[in-house]
Amino acid sequence: KALSALRCRDTGGAVICTACGRQTQTVMEDVGTGYGRRMCSKRVAFFLCLTLGVFGAHKFYEGKTGMGVLYLFTAGLFLVGVIADMVSILTKPDPYYIYYML
């Protein structure tokens, strides 16, 4: 999809510079697709995973409520999921984006 097709969900204005591709706002939606994306901080997600990962805090932070509840009732998928998520979060760029349905 062309960079010019990304629009601000609130104002409808362009949120990505078509010349350089740099993002100018954090909450975006891809016009016409029914999907949007949300910016998350790598540091916050890692800290939540490290300290409250068995309760799924990092999943709730990312907006993944279903996975958060699953982690809550399975102690972070018996700690294996928490360790895998720590490695996964460390390999992501800062900031990273979570895609969701509108």
N, C-alpha and C positions, 0 to 999 in steps of 0.2 A: 504494500500500500504506500502511496506517495506520502512524503512527510507533510505536505500541505493539507492532507486529509485529516490530520489529527487536530481536534478542536477542543477548546475548554468546555467542560460540561456546564459551567455556570453562565459564561458570557457568550459562548459560541466563537470566540476569537481564536486565532491560531496560537498554539502553545509551544510549537517547535519552529525554530527559525528555518525557513526553507533554503537559506543560503549555506549555513554551516551545520544544520542538524542539531543545534544545541537546544535543550529543553528550557522553557522559560517559566513553566508552572509545574506543580507536583501532581495534581489530580487531573487525569485526562481520560477521554473516551475516544474510541475509534469510531467516527461517525458512520452510522449505517450498519454496524456489525453487531451491536448489542453488547459489546464488551468494553470495559474500561480498565484502567490500571492505577495502582496506588503505590506510592513510594514508601519504602521501609528502610530504616537505618540498620546497617550491618552490625554496628556496635550494640545497639539496643537489643536486637534479636539475639545476638550471641550472649549478652549478659543475662537476658531472660531465660535462655536455654540452659546456661550454666547454673543459675541459681534456682529457677523454678521450672526447669524442663520436665520434671516428673509430673507436674500439674498441667503441662501443656501451655504455659504462659506465652511462649514464643509463637505457638500456633494461633492463639487468640489475638496476639499482636498483629500477625499477618492477615487476620481476617478469616482464617480457616477454622471456623467454629466447630464444625464436625470433627475435625482432627483433634482440636483442643479437648473436646469432650472425651474422645477415645483415649487420648493420652492421660486425661484426668482419671479415668476408671481403670487404666492398665498400668499405672505408674510409668508413664512414658514408654509404653510398649516394652515393659520390663527392662528399662534402661538402655536397651539396644537402640531403640528409636532416638533417644536423646543423644547418644554418642554419634550416631549417623547424622543427625541434624546439626550437631556442632561442627562436624567436618564439612557438611554441605554449606552451612552459613559462612564458614571461613573461606570457602572457594568462590563465594558470590562477590560481585563488585559492590562498592559502597557509594551511593545508595543502590538498592536493587528494587525491582518492581514486581508486584503481585497482580496478576490479571484476574478479573472477576466479571460475572455477568451483571448487566445493569437491570 
